[in-house]
Every structure is written in structure tokens, then in C-alpha cells.
Amino acid sequence: MARGQRKTIDEKIAAKQELIEALMTRVESEQRELEELYEAKRRKELEAVSDLIEESGLTTEEVTEALQQYLDARDETA
């Protein structure tokens, strides 16, 4: 059975470089998508905290102070 023309080493190198570039582009795209998902998760968590603060009737300053007191007390027991 006859075989087609074999690729030269330079052609193989070029093909690998193209493949690597394509994969790097894909990785960058996937990384951006992952960062967008993390940001969406963060926004959702912040919205939940914001809703809780609003429902409690406390000001953000009161919540901040309460959290700081909790953290200080927790650090003292650690």
C-alpha cells in the first residue's frame, strides 16, 4: 500500500506550535470563564448577605461592629 508524502520535521514542528497556540487560547478562554463563574458566585453570596442585613433592619455599621466583636472574641478563645 502506497503511503502519502511524509511530513518534514519543520512541518511537524510548525503543526505542534499551532496546536500549542490553539490549546493556550483555549486555556485562556476557559480561565476567563472560570473567573466569571467565581465573580458570579461572589455576587450571589454578597446579595445573600445584603438581603440578610436588610431583613435584620441593622445598618452596615452595626453589622460590621457585630462581626468585628465576634472575630475578636473568637481570636481570644483560639
N, C-alpha and C positions, 0 to 999 in steps of 0.2 A: 504494500500500500504506500503510495507516494505521500510524503509529508510536505506541508506548506513551508514557505520560506521561514527560516529561523530568525528570531529577533536578535539584533546585536546587543552587546552588553550596554551600550549607550541608550538604546531603546528601552531596555529593561529598567535602567536607572531612571529614565525620564518617566516611565509608567509608574514606578514606585513613588517618585516625587509627587506626581499628580495625585496618586492615591492618598498619600500622606496629607497633602494640602486639602483634599476633599474631606478627609477624616477630621482634620484640625478645624475646618469650617463647621463641620457637624458638631464637634465637641463644643466649640464656642457658642453655637446656636442652642445646644442643649443646656449649657451653663447659664445663658441668659434666661432661658425658660425656667430653669430651677430657681434662679434669683427672683423671677417674677412670682413664682409659687410661694417662696419664702416671704416675700413682701405682702402677698395676698393673705397669707396666714397671719402675719403680724398685724395687718389692718383689721382682720376679723377678731383677733384677740383684743386689740385696743378698743374696738367697738363694743365688745362684751364688757370690758372694764368701764368704759364710758357709760354704757347703759346702766350698769350696777351703781355707779356714782350718782347718776341722775335719779334712779329709783330710790336711792337712800336719802336723798334730799341734802346730802352733805356737799360742802364746797370742795373743790380740788385741794385747797389749802388744808382743810380738815382731814381729808383722806391722806394727803401727803404726811401730815403730822402723825396721824394714827399709824401709818405704815412705818415711819421712822421710829416711833416708840416701840413698835413690835420688833423691828430689826435690832434696836438697841437692847431690848430685853432678851432676845434670842441670843445675841452675841455674849451677853453676860452669863448665860447658862452654858455656853459652849466651852 
